């Protein structure tokens, strides 16, 4: 009996859910029984646990992406294989992104959660941090963001898409030189395995990170006000996320059949970590490990996941159309269907490659609002609830990338 109890408590997923409950309970207690200044101070200190965990993960993301992607491309062997898998990957990514955007657009038009809400009472100063980042948000900046001017700078700042671009060029060059580069590829392969071993050590801190993140939020947020003020917005958003999950799981079942259940069991811990920390980036190494254990070849995982983290953020895509049109509704604007479709296409392009930007979804939403003359200060309306939305969209991003990698892995047998 003691052995069963010990093995149950040692399960990472169980530990994370316990941390979620304890963090929520402590945060609510601090909020209800202490002063506002103490709660704010407590939130700052307890959040350090989440910061430490996320920084530990970020520490290994850049070398992991570089080594695994280069080795993956080299193992694919030739440009034809790379092109085939890359084509399938991008086909999946853009199809999933388009569907996610359409789902967000459909539900925000169906429920109209922004109708009847006034913008005059929101804290416009709270939105300045986000709106200031949109000043350089242009086509030129977008292209400059994709192409690294220094791979060392890209690695230092964890710009995943820039690292991916460099790694693809490096991997293709190595593959074209044949056996001459085998010693280099073997070294990178061994480094990748060492980094994956580091993942096991880092993940032991995951429950503490989740506990800190949740406690910090609930210590400073008035749960009652959030529930009453934003019920309509959050309820409509959750319906959208739920329908997106249902669609992803149905498509996943069509390709994976009975193995879908096994995949979901494998990624339960990554989903819980992403949900608790609001960071899909935080589970990149763990997700890599679990997908390889699921049976997807390492060369497919190392090729698909870095691309997916730049091009396949399904939850974030769904949120972008939902939030943009919600702000328009709250502003009293009527946006016709052709304009909404144009907005959708703009979001499809501008949202790629901004995974490393803090509050990336909000930055893109604010920039899109500016392009279509929607009051950008309306972003302040969704800031108080954004953290809770981010929990769901981060977990959805993880699910989408896990399914995409598994399906492409099956296509490649």
C-alpha positions as CSV (number, residue, x, y, z in Angstrom):
1,X,0.0,0.0,0.0
2,X,2.9,2.3,0.9
3,X,4.5,1.6,-2.4
4,X,1.4,2.4,-4.4
5,X,0.9,5.7,-2.4
6,X,4.5,6.7,-3.0
7,X,4.3,6.0,-6.8
8,X,1.0,7.9,-7.0
9,X,2.5,11.0,-5.3
10,X,5.7,10.8,-7.4
11,X,3.7,11.2,-10.6
12,X,4.6,14.7,-12.1
13,X,1.0,15.3,-13.3
14,X,-0.4,14.6,-9.9
15,X,2.2,16.9,-8.3
16,X,1.3,19.7,-10.7
17,X,-2.4,19.5,-10.1
18,X,-1.8,19.5,-6.3
19,X,0.3,22.6,-6.8
20,X,-2.5,24.2,-8.8
21,X,-5.0,23.7,-6.0
22,X,-2.6,24.7,-3.2
23,X,-1.5,27.8,-5.2
24,X,-5.1,28.9,-5.8
25,X,-6.0,28.3,-2.2
26,X,-3.0,30.3,-0.8
27,X,-3.5,33.1,-3.3
28,X,-7.2,33.5,-2.4
29,X,-6.4,33.4,1.3
30,X,-3.7,36.1,1.0
31,X,-6.1,38.3,-1.1
32,X,-9.0,38.0,1.3
33,X,-7.1,38.3,4.6
34,X,-4.3,40.8,4.0
35,X,-3.8,44.3,2.9
36,X,-3.5,45.2,-0.8
37,X,0.2,46.3,-0.4
38,X,1.1,43.0,1.4
39,X,-0.7,40.9,-1.3
40,X,1.2,42.8,-4.1
41,X,4.5,42.2,-2.3
42,X,3.6,38.6,-1.6
43,X,2.7,38.1,-5.3
44,X,6.0,39.5,-6.4
45,X,8.0,37.2,-4.2
46,X,6.0,34.0,-4.8
47,X,6.1,34.6,-8.5
48,X,9.8,34.1,-8.3
49,X,9.2,30.4,-8.2
50,X,7.6,30.5,-11.6
51,X,10.3,32.8,-12.9
52,X,13.0,30.4,-11.8
53,X,11.3,27.4,-13.4
54,X,10.7,29.2,-16.7
55,X,14.3,30.5,-16.8
56,X,15.6,27.0,-16.2
57,X,13.6,25.8,-19.2
58,X,14.6,28.8,-21.3
59,X,18.2,28.0,-20.4
60,X,18.1,24.8,-22.4
61,X,15.7,25.7,-25.3
62,X,18.2,27.3,-27.6
63,X,20.8,24.6,-27.6
64,X,18.1,21.9,-27.7
65,X,16.4,23.5,-30.8
66,X,19.7,23.9,-32.6
67,X,21.1,20.4,-31.9
68,X,18.0,18.4,-32.4
69,X,16.9,20.3,-35.6
70,X,20.4,20.0,-37.2
71,X,20.6,16.3,-36.3
72,X,17.1,15.8,-37.5
73,X,17.7,17.4,-40.9
74,X,21.0,15.5,-41.3
75,X,19.3,12.2,-40.5
76,X,16.6,12.9,-43.1
77,X,19.4,12.6,-45.5
78,X,18.5,14.7,-48.6
79,X,16.7,17.8,-49.7
80,X,13.8,15.8,-51.1
81,X,13.0,14.3,-47.7
82,X,13.3,17.7,-46.0
83,X,11.1,19.3,-48.6
84,X,8.5,16.6,-48.3
85,X,8.2,16.7,-44.5
86,X,8.5,20.5,-44.4
87,X,5.7,20.8,-47.0
88,X,3.5,18.5,-45.0
89,X,4.3,20.4,-41.8
90,X,3.6,23.8,-43.3
91,X,0.4,22.5,-44.9
92,X,-0.8,21.3,-41.5
93,X,0.3,24.4,-39.7
94,X,-1.4,26.9,-42.0
95,X,-4.6,24.8,-42.2
96,X,-4.8,24.6,-38.4
97,X,-4.1,28.3,-38.1
98,X,-6.8,29.2,-40.5
99,X,-9.3,27.0,-38.8
100,X,-8.4,28.3,-35.4
101,X,-8.9,31.9,-36.6
102,X,-12.2,31.0,-38.2
103,X,-13.4,29.4,-35.0
104,X,-12.5,32.5,-33.0
105,X,-14.3,34.7,-35.5
106,X,-17.4,32.5,-35.5
107,X,-17.9,32.4,-31.8
108,X,-17.2,36.1,-31.1
109,X,-19.8,37.0,-33.7
110,X,-22.3,34.4,-32.4
111,X,-22.1,35.4,-28.7
112,X,-21.2,39.1,-29.2
113,X,-19.6,39.3,-25.7
114,X,-18.4,42.9,-26.3
115,X,-21.8,44.3,-27.0
116,X,-23.0,46.6,-24.2
117,X,-19.6,47.0,-22.6
118,X,-18.2,50.5,-22.2
119,X,-14.5,51.4,-22.7
120,X,-14.6,54.6,-20.6
121,X,-14.1,52.8,-17.2
122,X,-11.0,50.8,-18.1
123,X,-7.5,51.6,-17.0
124,X,-5.9,52.8,-20.2
125,X,-2.5,53.2,-18.6
126,X,-2.4,49.4,-18.0
127,X,-2.4,48.9,-21.8
128,X,0.6,51.1,-22.5
129,X,3.1,48.3,-21.9
130,X,1.5,46.3,-24.7
131,X,0.6,49.1,-27.1
132,X,4.1,50.5,-27.0
133,X,5.4,47.3,-28.5
134,X,3.2,47.7,-31.6
135,X,5.1,50.9,-32.7
136,X,7.7,48.9,-34.5
137,X,5.2,46.3,-35.7
138,X,5.4,46.5,-39.5
139,X,6.2,44.3,-42.5
140,X,9.8,45.4,-42.4
141,X,10.2,44.6,-38.7
142,X,8.4,41.3,-39.3
143,X,11.0,40.2,-41.9
144,X,13.9,41.5,-39.8
145,X,12.5,39.5,-36.9
146,X,12.6,36.2,-38.9
147,X,16.1,36.5,-40.3
148,X,18.8,36.5,-37.6
149,X,21.7,38.9,-37.9
150,X,23.6,36.9,-35.4
151,X,22.9,33.3,-34.3
152,X,24.5,34.1,-31.0
153,X,22.1,37.0,-30.4
154,X,19.2,34.8,-31.4
155,X,20.3,32.1,-28.9
156,X,20.9,34.7,-26.2
157,X,17.3,36.1,-26.6
158,X,15.7,32.7,-27.3
159,X,14.3,33.8,-30.6
160,X,13.0,30.3,-31.7
161,X,12.2,31.2,-35.3
162,X,15.6,32.8,-35.9
163,X,17.3,29.7,-34.4
164,X,15.2,27.5,-36.6
165,X,16.2,29.5,-39.7
166,X,19.9,29.2,-38.9
167,X,19.6,25.5,-37.9
168,X,17.8,24.6,-41.2
169,X,20.6,26.2,-43.2
170,X,23.3,24.5,-41.1
171,X,21.5,21.1,-41.2
172,X,21.0,21.3,-45.0
173,X,24.7,22.2,-45.5
174,X,25.7,19.3,-43.3
175,X,23.4,16.9,-45.1
176,X,24.8,17.9,-48.5
177,X,28.4,17.1,-47.5
178,X,27.6,13.5,-46.7
179,X,29.9,11.4,-44.5
180,X,32.4,14.3,-44.1
181,X,30.2,15.9,-41.5
182,X,29.3,12.7,-39.6
183,X,31.6,13.4,-36.6
184,X,30.0,16.8,-36.1
185,X,26.5,15.3,-36.3
186,X,27.4,12.6,-33.8
187,X,28.7,15.3,-31.4
188,X,25.5,17.3,-31.7
189,X,23.4,14.2,-31.3
190,X,25.2,13.4,-28.0
191,X,24.8,17.0,-26.8
192,X,21.0,16.8,-27.6
193,X,20.7,13.7,-25.4
194,X,22.6,15.4,-22.6
195,X,20.2,18.3,-22.8
196,X,17.2,16.0,-22.8
197,X,18.6,14.4,-19.6
198,X,18.8,17.9,-18.1
199,X,15.0,18.1,-18.8
200,X,14.4,15.4,-16.1
201,X,16.2,17.5,-13.5
202,X,14.5,20.8,-14.5
203,X,11.0,19.2,-14.5
204,X,11.3,18.3,-10.8
205,X,10.9,22.0,-10.2
206,X,7.7,22.3,-12.3
207,X,5.2,21.9,-9.4
208,X,6.9,24.7,-7.5
209,X,6.8,26.9,-10.6
210,X,3.1,26.2,-11.1
211,X,2.4,26.8,-7.4
212,X,4.2,30.2,-7.6
213,X,2.5,31.3,-10.8
214,X,-1.0,30.5,-9.6
215,X,-0.6,31.9,-6.1
216,X,0.8,35.2,-7.5
217,X,-2.2,35.7,-9.7
218,X,-4.9,34.9,-7.2
219,X,-3.3,37.0,-4.5
220,X,-3.7,40.2,-6.5
221,X,-6.9,39.4,-8.6
222,X,-10.3,39.9,-7.1
223,X,-11.9,36.6,-8.0
224,X,-15.4,37.8,-7.5
225,X,-15.0,40.9,-9.7
226,X,-13.4,38.8,-12.4
227,X,-16.1,36.2,-12.4
228,X,-18.9,38.8,-12.6
229,X,-17.4,41.3,-14.9
230,X,-15.8,38.9,-17.4
231,X,-18.1,35.9,-17.2
232,X,-19.6,36.5,-20.7
233,X,-16.2,37.0,-22.3
234,X,-14.5,34.0,-20.6
235,X,-17.5,31.7,-21.2
236,X,-17.6,32.6,-24.9
237,X,-13.9,32.1,-25.1
238,X,-14.0,28.7,-23.4
239,X,-16.7,27.6,-25.8
240,X,-14.3,28.5,-28.7
241,X,-11.4,26.8,-27.1
242,X,-13.6,23.7,-26.3
243,X,-14.7,23.5,-29.9
244,X,-11.1,23.8,-31.1
245,X,-10.0,21.0,-28.8
246,X,-12.9,18.9,-30.1
247,X,-11.9,19.5,-33.7
248,X,-8.2,18.8,-33.0
249,X,-9.1,15.6,-31.2
250,X,-11.4,14.4,-33.9
251,X,-8.8,15.0,-36.6
252,X,-6.2,13.4,-34.4
253,X,-8.4,10.3,-34.0
254,X,-8.9,10.1,-37.8
255,X,-5.1,9.7,-38.2
256,X,-4.0,8.0,-35.0
257,X,-7.0,5.9,-34.1
258,X,-6.7,4.1,-30.8
259,X,-3.2,5.5,-30.2
260,X,-4.7,9.0,-29.6
261,X,-5.5,7.9,-26.0
262,X,-1.9,6.9,-25.4
263,X,-0.7,10.2,-26.8
264,X,-3.0,12.2,-24.5
265,X,-1.7,10.2,-21.5
266,X,1.9,11.0,-22.6
267,X,1.3,14.8,-22.8
268,X,-0.8,15.2,-19.7
269,X,2.1,16.6,-17.7
270,X,3.2,19.1,-20.5
271,X,-0.5,20.2,-20.8
272,X,-0.7,20.8,-17.0
273,X,2.6,22.7,-16.9
274,X,1.6,24.9,-19.8
275,X,-1.8,25.5,-18.2
276,X,-0.3,26.4,-14.8
277,X,2.6,28.6,-16.0
278,X,0.8,30.1,-19.1
279,X,3.9,29.2,-21.2
280,X,3.9,26.6,-23.9
281,X,7.6,27.3,-24.3
282,X,8.1,26.0,-20.7
283,X,7.2,22.4,-21.9
284,X,9.2,22.3,-25.1
285,X,11.9,20.0,-23.8
286,X,9.5,17.8,-21.9
287,X,7.2,17.5,-24.9
288,X,10.2,16.5,-27.1
289,X,10.9,13.7,-24.7
290,X,7.3,12.5,-24.4
291,X,6.7,12.4,-28.2
292,X,9.9,10.3,-28.7
293,X,8.6,7.9,-26.0
294,X,5.3,7.8,-27.8
295,X,7.1,6.4,-30.8
296,X,7.6,9.4,-33.2
297,X,11.1,9.2,-34.6
298,X,13.6,11.7,-33.1
299,X,14.3,13.2,-36.6
300,X,10.6,14.0,-37.0
301,X,10.2,15.4,-33.5
302,X,13.4,17.5,-33.8
303,X,12.2,18.9,-37.2
304,X,8.5,19.4,-36.4
305,X,8.4,20.9,-32.9
306,X,10.7,23.9,-33.4
307,X,8.7,24.8,-36.5
308,X,5.4,24.2,-34.7
309,X,6.4,26.6,-31.9
310,X,6.8,29.3,-34.5
311,X,4.0,28.5,-36.9
312,X,1.4,26.3,-35.1
313,X,0.0,28.2,-32.0
314,X,-3.6,27.1,-32.4
315,X,-4.9,28.5,-29.1
316,X,-3.2,31.8,-29.6
317,X,-4.6,32.1,-33.2
318,X,-8.1,31.4,-32.0
319,X,-7.7,34.1,-29.3
320,X,-6.4,36.7,-31.7
321,X,-9.6,37.0,-33.8
322,X,-11.8,36.6,-30.7
323,X,-10.1,39.4,-28.8
324,X,-9.7,41.8,-31.8
325,X,-13.4,41.6,-32.7
326,X,-14.4,41.7,-29.0
327,X,-12.6,45.1,-28.6
328,X,-14.4,46.3,-31.8
329,X,-17.8,45.2,-30.3
330,X,-17.0,47.0,-27.0
331,X,-16.1,50.1,-29.0
332,X,-19.5,50.1,-30.7
333,X,-18.0,49.3,-34.1
334,X,-19.7,47.1,-36.7
335,X,-17.1,45.3,-38.9
336,X,-18.6,43.7,-42.0
337,X,-17.7,40.1,-43.0
338,X,-15.2,41.1,-45.9
339,X,-13.3,43.3,-43.4
340,X,-13.2,40.5,-40.9
341,X,-11.8,38.1,-43.5
342,X,-9.1,40.7,-44.3
343,X,-8.3,41.0,-40.6
344,X,-8.1,37.2,-40.4
345,X,-5.6,37.1,-43.3
346,X,-3.5,39.8,-41.6
347,X,-3.5,37.9,-38.4
348,X,-2.4,34.7,-40.3
349,X,0.7,36.5,-41.5
350,X,1.7,38.8,-38.7
351,X,1.3,36.2,-36.0
352,X,4.1,34.0,-37.3
353,X,7.4,34.1,-35.6
354,X,6.5,36.1,-32.5
355,X,6.5,33.2,-30.1
356,X,9.4,34.7,-28.1
357,X,7.8,38.1,-27.6
358,X,6.3,38.6,-24.1
359,X,2.5,38.7,-24.3
360,X,2.8,38.0,-28.0
361,X,-0.9,37.5,-28.6
362,X,-1.8,40.8,-27.0
363,X,0.9,42.6,-29.1
364,X,-0.5,41.2,-32.3
365,X,-4.1,42.0,-31.2
366,X,-3.2,45.6,-30.5
367,X,-1.3,46.0,-33.7
368,X,-4.2,44.5,-35.7
369,X,-6.7,46.9,-34.0
370,X,-4.5,49.8,-35.0
371,X,-4.5,48.7,-38.6
372,X,-8.3,48.5,-38.8
373,X,-9.0,51.8,-36.8
374,X,-10.2,49.9,-33.8
375,X,-9.4,51.8,-30.5
376,X,-6.1,50.2,-29.4
377,X,-6.7,51.3,-25.8
378,X,-9.4,48.7,-25.8
379,X,-6.7,46.1,-25.0
380,X,-6.9,47.4,-21.4
381,X,-10.4,45.8,-21.3
382,X,-9.1,42.3,-21.6
383,X,-5.8,42.6,-19.6
384,X,-7.4,41.6,-16.3
385,X,-8.7,38.4,-17.7
386,X,-5.9,37.7,-20.1
387,X,-3.9,35.5,-17.7
388,X,-6.7,33.1,-17.4
389,X,-7.3,33.0,-21.1
390,X,-3.6,32.5,-21.6
391,X,-3.7,29.3,-19.4
392,X,-6.2,27.7,-21.8
393,X,-4.5,28.9,-25.0
394,X,-1.0,27.8,-23.9
395,X,-2.4,24.3,-23.2
396,X,-4.1,24.3,-26.6
397,X,-0.8,25.3,-28.3
398,X,0.8,22.2,-26.7
399,X,-2.0,19.9,-27.8
400,X,-1.9,21.3,-31.4
401,X,1.9,20.7,-31.7
402,X,1.8,17.3,-30.2
403,X,-0.9,16.2,-32.7
404,X,0.8,17.8,-35.7
405,X,4.1,16.1,-34.8
406,X,2.4,12.7,-34.2
407,X,0.4,12.8,-37.4
408,X,3.3,13.8,-39.6
409,X,5.4,11.1,-37.9
410,X,2.7,8.6,-38.9
411,X,2.7,9.9,-42.5
412,X,6.5,9.3,-42.6
413,X,6.0,5.8,-41.0
